């Protein structure tokens, strides 16, 4: 095989990582549907050891609706 038809190593690596990134960014199809019902954020500022800190608690309530399954 002649060496002129070979791709450079850096191009091959770029294509490899490009395929990985495409898979990471792709949206995954799902049969179920999730809806956020309630989102509650409680923040409190306090001084700890003479430094200001923020305490935050986030509560998210979701409802997941699954499609109806057909009997087997």
VMD Tcl script that builds the backbone (N, CA, C; Angstrom):
set m [mol new atoms 216]
animate dup $m
set s [atomselect $m all]
$s set {name element resname resid chain x y z} {
  {N N UNK 1 A 0.848 -1.165 0.000}
  {CA C UNK 1 A 0.000 0.000 0.000}
  {C C UNK 1 A 0.898 1.234 0.000}
  {N N UNK 2 A 0.680 2.162 -0.889}
  {CA C UNK 2 A 1.526 3.354 -0.919}
  {C C UNK 2 A 1.241 4.260 0.281}
  {N N UNK 3 A 2.271 4.926 0.733}
  {CA C UNK 3 A 2.158 5.793 1.907}
  {C C UNK 3 A 1.413 7.080 1.602}
  {N N UNK 4 A 1.144 7.404 0.336}
  {CA C UNK 4 A 0.476 8.664 -0.010}
  {C C UNK 4 A -1.016 8.646 0.311}
  {N N UNK 5 A -1.622 7.477 0.490}
  {CA C UNK 5 A -3.050 7.384 0.770}
  {C C UNK 5 A -3.359 7.385 2.265}
  {N N UNK 6 A -2.361 7.480 3.089}
  {CA C UNK 6 A -2.584 7.417 4.537}
  {C C UNK 6 A -2.926 8.794 5.084}
  {N N UNK 7 A -3.849 8.828 6.047}
  {CA C UNK 7 A -4.198 10.079 6.719}
  {C C UNK 7 A -3.165 10.367 7.801}
  {N N UNK 8 A -2.902 11.627 8.053}
  {CA C UNK 8 A -2.002 11.949 9.153}
  {C C UNK 8 A -2.617 11.548 10.492}
  {N N UNK 9 A -1.761 11.263 11.438}
  {CA C UNK 9 A -2.209 10.836 12.762}
  {C C UNK 9 A -3.112 11.869 13.415}
  {N N UNK 10 A -2.777 13.150 13.328}
  {CA C UNK 10 A -3.574 14.184 13.977}
  {C C UNK 10 A -4.973 14.269 13.379}
  {N N UNK 11 A -5.101 14.055 12.076}
  {CA C UNK 11 A -6.425 14.060 11.458}
  {C C UNK 11 A -7.251 12.884 11.966}
  {N N UNK 12 A -6.640 11.724 12.065}
  {CA C UNK 12 A -7.346 10.545 12.576}
  {C C UNK 12 A -7.802 10.766 14.011}
  {N N UNK 13 A -6.945 11.360 14.826}
  {CA C UNK 13 A -7.325 11.654 16.207}
  {C C UNK 13 A -8.457 12.675 16.265}
  {N N UNK 14 A -8.397 13.684 15.409}
  {CA C UNK 14 A -9.462 14.686 15.361}
  {C C UNK 14 A -10.792 14.074 14.978}
  {N N UNK 15 A -10.789 13.187 13.996}
  {CA C UNK 15 A -12.021 12.506 13.599}
  {C C UNK 15 A -12.542 11.626 14.727}
  {N N UNK 16 A -11.647 10.940 15.412}
  {CA C UNK 16 A -12.033 10.066 16.511}
  {C C UNK 16 A -12.741 10.856 17.607}
  {N N UNK 17 A -12.108 11.942 18.055}
  {CA C UNK 17 A -12.716 12.737 19.115}
  {C C UNK 17 A -13.949 13.492 18.619}
  {N N UNK 18 A -13.990 13.801 17.337}
  {CA C UNK 18 A -15.188 14.416 16.765}
  {C C UNK 18 A -16.385 13.489 16.842}
  {N N UNK 19 A -16.167 12.205 16.594}
  {CA C UNK 19 A -17.253 11.232 16.715}
  {C C UNK 19 A -17.712 11.103 18.166}
  {N N UNK 20 A -16.771 11.132 19.086}
  {CA C UNK 20 A -17.134 11.052 20.506}
  {C C UNK 20 A -17.955 12.274 20.904}
  {N N UNK 21 A -17.523 13.457 20.503}
  {CA C UNK 21 A -18.264 14.678 20.832}
  {C C UNK 21 A -19.658 14.673 20.213}
  {N N UNK 22 A -19.778 14.193 19.004}
  {CA C UNK 22 A -21.086 14.120 18.365}
  {C C UNK 22 A -22.026 13.213 19.159}
  {N N UNK 23 A -21.505 12.115 19.675}
  {CA C UNK 23 A -22.319 11.221 20.490}
  {C C UNK 23 A -22.713 11.838 21.817}
  {N N UNK 24 A -21.822 12.608 22.404}
  {CA C UNK 24 A -22.130 13.255 23.678}
  {C C UNK 24 A -23.176 14.343 23.497}
  {N N UNK 25 A -23.098 15.073 22.405}
  {CA C UNK 25 A -24.017 16.190 22.164}
  {C C UNK 25 A -25.365 15.747 21.615}
  {N N UNK 26 A -25.474 14.543 21.101}
  {CA C UNK 26 A -26.708 14.079 20.478}
  {C C UNK 26 A -27.812 13.924 21.523}
  {N N UNK 27 A -29.002 14.298 21.134}
  {CA C UNK 27 A -30.153 14.155 22.012}
  {C C UNK 27 A -30.630 12.701 21.966}
  {N N UNK 28 A -30.858 12.138 23.128}
  {CA C UNK 28 A -31.269 10.748 23.226}
  {C C UNK 28 A -32.799 10.680 23.150}
  {N N UNK 29 A -33.328 9.933 22.188}
  {CA C UNK 29 A -34.783 9.821 22.103}
  {C C UNK 29 A -35.324 9.018 23.291}
  {N N UNK 30 A -36.434 9.474 23.807}
  {CA C UNK 30 A -37.025 8.811 24.964}
  {C C UNK 30 A -38.521 8.656 24.752}
  {N N UNK 31 A -39.043 7.535 25.191}
  {CA C UNK 31 A -40.482 7.313 25.098}
  {C C UNK 31 A -41.228 7.983 26.239}
  {N N UNK 32 A -40.545 8.252 27.346}
  {CA C UNK 32 A -41.197 8.870 28.488}
  {C C UNK 32 A -41.056 10.390 28.413}
  {N N UNK 33 A -41.907 11.071 29.132}
  {CA C UNK 33 A -41.908 12.528 29.143}
  {C C UNK 33 A -41.813 12.994 30.589}
  {N N UNK 34 A -40.876 13.890 30.882}
  {CA C UNK 34 A -40.703 14.402 32.243}
  {C C UNK 34 A -41.124 15.863 32.277}
  {N N UNK 35 A -41.884 16.214 33.290}
  {CA C UNK 35 A -42.321 17.592 33.467}
  {C C UNK 35 A -41.964 18.042 34.879}
  {N N UNK 36 A -41.395 19.248 34.969}
  {CA C UNK 36 A -41.101 19.813 36.278}
  {C C UNK 36 A -42.387 20.407 36.829}
  {N N UNK 37 A -42.797 19.919 37.984}
  {CA C UNK 37 A -44.031 20.363 38.599}
  {C C UNK 37 A -43.768 21.525 39.542}
  {N N UNK 38 A -42.704 21.426 40.312}
  {CA C UNK 38 A -42.420 22.437 41.318}
  {C C UNK 38 A -40.916 22.562 41.481}
  {N N UNK 39 A -40.436 23.796 41.545}
  {CA C UNK 39 A -39.025 24.061 41.781}
  {C C UNK 39 A -38.949 25.102 42.893}
  {N N UNK 40 A -38.300 24.727 43.966}
  {CA C UNK 40 A -38.221 25.601 45.127}
  {C C UNK 40 A -36.759 25.791 45.508}
  {N N UNK 41 A -36.341 27.054 45.631}
  {CA C UNK 41 A -34.971 27.377 46.006}
  {C C UNK 41 A -35.017 28.192 47.292}
  {N N UNK 42 A -34.293 27.726 48.294}
  {CA C UNK 42 A -34.203 28.437 49.572}
  {C C UNK 42 A -32.746 28.819 49.789}
  {N N UNK 43 A -32.500 30.125 49.885}
  {CA C UNK 43 A -31.135 30.609 50.102}
  {C C UNK 43 A -31.058 31.333 51.434}
  {N N UNK 44 A -29.924 31.171 52.080}
  {CA C UNK 44 A -29.695 31.817 53.372}
  {C C UNK 44 A -28.233 32.238 53.428}
  {N N UNK 45 A -27.993 33.490 53.791}
  {CA C UNK 45 A -26.626 33.990 53.911}
  {C C UNK 45 A -26.241 34.015 55.385}
  {N N UNK 46 A -25.056 33.497 55.679}
  {CA C UNK 46 A -24.561 33.463 57.054}
  {C C UNK 46 A -23.080 33.799 57.065}
  {N N UNK 47 A -22.587 34.094 58.251}
  {CA C UNK 47 A -21.157 34.313 58.445}
  {C C UNK 47 A -20.603 33.081 59.151}
  {N N UNK 48 A -19.616 32.435 58.548}
  {CA C UNK 48 A -18.957 31.281 59.149}
  {C C UNK 48 A -17.470 31.591 59.190}
  {N N UNK 49 A -16.911 31.546 60.379}
  {CA C UNK 49 A -15.498 31.878 60.601}
  {C C UNK 49 A -15.154 33.265 60.064}
  {N N UNK 50 A -16.085 34.190 60.180}
  {CA C UNK 50 A -15.848 35.555 59.747}
  {C C UNK 50 A -15.965 35.770 58.250}
  {N N UNK 51 A -16.382 34.738 57.505}
  {CA C UNK 51 A -16.523 34.868 56.052}
  {C C UNK 51 A -17.981 34.667 55.663}
  {N N UNK 52 A -18.474 35.459 54.721}
  {CA C UNK 52 A -19.862 35.275 54.284}
  {C C UNK 52 A -19.988 34.029 53.396}
  {N N UNK 53 A -21.000 33.232 53.680}
  {CA C UNK 53 A -21.288 32.045 52.876}
  {C C UNK 53 A -22.769 32.040 52.530}
  {N N UNK 54 A -23.101 31.398 51.436}
  {CA C UNK 54 A -24.489 31.246 51.023}
  {C C UNK 54 A -24.864 29.784 51.125}
  {N N UNK 55 A -25.914 29.497 51.869}
  {CA C UNK 55 A -26.446 28.138 51.982}
  {C C UNK 55 A -27.646 28.059 51.046}
  {N N UNK 56 A -27.651 27.079 50.152}
  {CA C UNK 56 A -28.722 26.974 49.174}
  {C C UNK 56 A -29.251 25.554 49.139}
  {N N UNK 57 A -30.571 25.441 49.191}
  {CA C UNK 57 A -31.236 24.139 49.056}
  {C C UNK 57 A -32.218 24.256 47.901}
  {N N UNK 58 A -32.078 23.375 46.907}
  {CA C UNK 58 A -32.961 23.378 45.743}
  {C C UNK 58 A -33.731 22.062 45.723}
  {N N UNK 59 A -35.044 22.174 45.648}
  {CA C UNK 59 A -35.912 21.006 45.567}
  {C C UNK 59 A -36.643 21.051 44.234}
  {N N UNK 60 A -36.530 19.969 43.456}
  {CA C UNK 60 A -37.204 19.883 42.163}
  {C C UNK 60 A -38.113 18.660 42.198}
  {N N UNK 61 A -39.384 18.897 41.934}
  {CA C UNK 61 A -40.347 17.796 41.871}
  {C C UNK 61 A -40.709 17.595 40.406}
  {N N UNK 62 A -40.583 16.355 39.947}
  {CA C UNK 62 A -40.873 16.036 38.556}
  {C C UNK 62 A -41.905 14.923 38.472}
  {N N UNK 63 A -42.620 14.922 37.369}
  {CA C UNK 63 A -43.548 13.837 37.051}
  {C C UNK 63 A -43.071 13.226 35.745}
  {N N UNK 64 A -42.862 11.909 35.736}
  {CA C UNK 64 A -42.431 11.206 34.531}
  {C C UNK 64 A -43.602 10.357 34.052}
  {N N UNK 65 A -44.025 10.617 32.818}
  {CA C UNK 65 A -45.139 9.884 32.227}
  {C C UNK 65 A -44.556 8.870 31.254}
  {N N UNK 66 A -44.776 7.595 31.525}
  {CA C UNK 66 A -44.290 6.513 30.672}
  {C C UNK 66 A -45.385 6.138 29.678}
  {N N UNK 67 A -45.011 5.724 28.487}
  {CA C UNK 67 A -46.027 5.314 27.524}
  {C C UNK 67 A -46.704 4.034 27.994}
  {N N UNK 68 A -47.895 3.844 27.510}
  {CA C UNK 68 A -48.623 2.614 27.875}
  {C C UNK 68 A -47.946 1.421 27.207}
  {N N UNK 69 A -47.777 0.375 27.984}
  {CA C UNK 69 A -47.147 -0.823 27.452}
  {C C UNK 69 A -48.212 -1.740 26.870}
  {N N UNK 70 A -47.883 -2.347 25.762}
  {CA C UNK 70 A -48.818 -3.283 25.150}
  {C C UNK 70 A -48.635 -4.640 25.818}
  {N N UNK 71 A -49.723 -5.350 26.095}
  {CA C UNK 71 A -49.594 -6.682 26.730}
  {C C UNK 71 A -48.917 -7.662 25.783}
  {N N UNK 72 A -48.136 -8.544 26.357}
  {CA C UNK 72 A -47.410 -9.546 25.545}
  {C C UNK 72 A -48.160 -10.818 25.462}
}
mol reanalyze $m
mol bondsrecalc $m
mol representation Tube
mol addrep $m
